[in-house]
Amino acid sequence: MSEHALVRATVTPQIVTILSKYYGIGLDEALRRFYESKTAANYADDETGLYGQSALYIAGMFIMEQDGQIDEKRLYAATRPDNSAASV
């Protein structure tokens, strides 16, 4: 596995989690939508250099591709950790 593929394999779940929360959809649906997008195709292409960008940046690109704009409040909420686990 190339270094770039390893980076993508590590970051893609983070992208999908952000998209799932942003759109209020399941992880499987978020993954399907992402993989069918031009953003994902560009992310998979080493020539674009997108493998070096953060999950938030790539998720933002996807949202712009789909919606034409980003709801910053929704995106902020989608990047917050779940409060389901209590801190000790």
Secondary structure, 3 states (H helix, E strand, C coil): CCHHHHHHHHHHHHHHHHHHHHHCCCHHHHHHHHHCCHHHHHHHCHHHCHHHCCHHHHHHHHHHHHHCCCCHHHHHHHHCCCCCCCCC
